[in-house]
Amino acid sequence: METTRYIEVPAEALLAELRAIGEAVQAKGGKAEEKTVRREVIFEITPPNRLAFVRIYTSLAKGSSAVRGCGDDAARLVLGTTVEMDGQEKFKPLAKSRRIYRTAPKGSHEVRVRAFLDRFKQAIREAYQAALDAPTCPVCSAAPMATRDTRDGNRQFLGCVRFPECKGTRPVPPGGNP
C-alpha cells in the first residue's frame, strides 16, 4: 500500500465519525463528551462503569473546516483517567499517546479520506478496549492502574495512578497486557 504525505481531512467528516462513536458509547451506558480546550476540539469517551477513558485530541480548531496542517498527525489518542490528588482533579495518562497520521493510499480524495477515517475508528476501538481492560487498583479501588518501570528499568509492574497517595501495585500478567 503506497502512501503520500498527508491528506486534507474535512472537519465535518471527522466530527461526524466522533459523534457517531459517542452516540454508540452512550447507547451502551458509557459517557461521551465533546469540549474545546483553548481552540482545539477534544473528545472523551468512557466505557460504562469504568474509571479509564479515551481522550481524542483532534487537531481541529473550533469552527475550522479541516484538520489543521501542522504536520502529518490528524489526532492523538490518550488512554487516561482523572483522579483527585491534593484537593485537585488531575489527568493521569495510563499509556503513551498514539498518533494517527493523515496518510492514505493513492486514489480519489473521498477514497483517501474514508481510508484514513476507517484507520482512525479502528485505533479508537483499540483504545476503548484498553479502557475497558484497565485494571482497578486492588488497594484503593478508586483509580485504575498503569504500567510502570522499576527504578533500575529492568522490569515493569502495574501501579496505582494515585501514587504516592496510594501505593497499590501488582505484577504485569504474562503476555504484558493488564
C-alpha positions in Angstrom: 0.0 0.0 0.0 1.6 3.2 -1.2 1.0 6.3 0.9 1.5 10.0 0.2 2.5 12.8 2.5 -0.8 13.7 4.1 -4.4 14.3 3.1 -6.8 17.1 3.9 -9.5 15.8 6.3 -12.8 17.7 6.3 -13.8 18.8 9.8 -17.3 17.6 9.3 -16.2 14.1 8.3 -14.0 13.8 11.4 -16.6 15.3 13.7 -19.4 13.1 12.3 -17.3 9.9 13.0 -16.5 11.0 16.5 -20.1 12.0 17.3 -21.4 8.6 16.0 -18.9 6.8 18.2 -20.0 9.0 21.1 -23.7 8.1 20.5 -22.8 4.4 20.3 -20.9 4.6 23.6 -23.8 6.4 25.3 -26.3 3.9 24.0 -24.3 1.2 25.9 -24.4 3.3 29.1 -21.0 5.0 28.7 -20.2 8.7 28.5 -19.1 10.8 25.6 -18.1 14.4 25.9 -17.0 17.0 23.2 -15.2 20.0 24.5 -12.9 22.8 23.4 -9.6 23.3 25.3 -8.1 26.5 24.2 -9.0 26.3 20.5 -8.7 22.5 20.0 -11.8 20.2 19.8 -11.3 17.3 22.2 -13.5 14.2 22.7 -13.6 11.9 25.7 -15.3 8.5 25.7 -15.7 6.4 28.8 -16.9 2.9 28.9 -19.8 2.1 31.3 -18.8 1.8 34.9 -15.1 2.3 34.2 -12.5 4.8 35.6 -10.4 4.9 32.4 -11.3 6.8 29.3 -10.0 7.6 25.8 -9.2 11.3 25.2 -9.0 12.2 21.5 -7.1 15.3 20.5 -8.5 16.0 17.0 -6.1 18.7 15.6 -9.3 20.6 14.8 -9.6 24.2 15.8 -13.1 25.2 16.9 -15.1 26.3 13.8 -12.4 25.3 11.3 -13.4 23.4 8.1 -10.4 21.0 8.1 -7.8 19.4 10.3 -5.1 22.0 10.7 -2.0 21.5 8.6 0.7 21.5 11.4 2.5 18.3 10.4 1.1 14.9 9.4 -0.8 14.0 12.5 -4.6 14.3 12.5 -5.3 13.1 16.0 -3.7 11.7 19.2 -5.4 9.1 21.4 -4.6 9.0 25.1 -5.8 6.4 27.5 -6.2 8.1 30.8 -8.2 8.9 33.9 -8.8 11.8 36.3 -8.1 11.4 40.0 -8.4 13.7 42.9 -5.0 14.4 44.4 -4.0 17.2 46.8 -7.6 18.5 46.5 -7.5 18.9 42.7 -8.7 16.8 39.8 -5.6 15.8 37.7 -5.4 14.0 34.4 -3.2 10.9 34.5 -2.3 9.0 31.4 -2.3 5.2 31.6 -0.3 4.6 28.4 1.8 6.6 25.9 -0.3 8.6 23.4 -0.8 7.2 20.0 -0.7 9.4 16.9 -3.0 8.8 14.0 -1.4 10.2 10.8 -3.3 11.6 7.9 -1.7 9.3 5.3 -3.8 7.2 2.9 -3.4 5.1 -0.2 -3.4 7.0 -3.5 -6.8 7.4 -5.1 -9.6 9.9 -5.2 -9.9 12.3 -2.3 -13.1 10.6 -1.0 -11.4 7.2 -1.0 -8.3 8.5 0.8 -10.4 10.3 3.5 -12.5 7.1 4.0 -9.3 5.0 4.3 -8.0 7.4 7.0 -11.3 7.5 8.9 -11.5 3.7 8.9 -8.0 3.5 10.4 -8.9 6.3 12.8 -12.0 4.4 14.0 -10.0 1.2 14.4 -7.5 3.0 16.6 -10.3 4.4 18.8 -11.8 0.8 19.1 -8.5 -0.5 20.3 -8.1 2.4 22.8 -11.6 1.9 24.0 -10.9 -1.8 24.6 -7.8 -0.9 26.6 -10.0 1.4 28.7 -12.4 -1.5 29.3 -9.5 -3.7 30.2 -7.7 -1.3 32.5 -7.4 -2.9 36.0 -8.6 -1.1 39.0 -6.2 -0.7 41.9 -6.7 -3.5 44.4 -5.8 -1.3 47.4 -7.9 1.9 46.9 -10.4 0.8 44.3 -10.6 4.5 43.4 -8.3 4.5 40.3 -7.0 2.4 37.5 -3.5 1.0 37.4 -0.9 1.9 34.7 2.2 0.1 33.6 5.3 1.5 35.3 9.0 0.7 35.2 11.1 -0.3 38.2 13.7 2.3 39.3 16.5 0.2 37.6 14.4 -0.1 34.4 14.8 -3.8 34.3 11.1 -4.8 34.6 7.6 -3.5 34.6 4.8 -3.6 37.1 1.3 -2.2 37.4 1.0 0.8 39.8 -1.9 2.9 41.0 -2.1 6.2 39.2 -2.8 7.9 42.6 0.8 7.2 43.7 2.2 8.5 46.1 -1.2 8.7 47.9 -1.9 5.1 47.1 1.0 2.6 46.8 -1.1 -0.3 45.2 1.0 -2.5 42.9 0.7 -5.8 41.2 2.8 -7.7 38.7 2.2 -7.4 35.0 0.4 -10.5 33.9 2.1 -12.9 31.5 1.8 -11.6 27.9 2.2 -8.0 29.1 -1.5 -7.0 29.0 -3.0 -5.7 32.2 
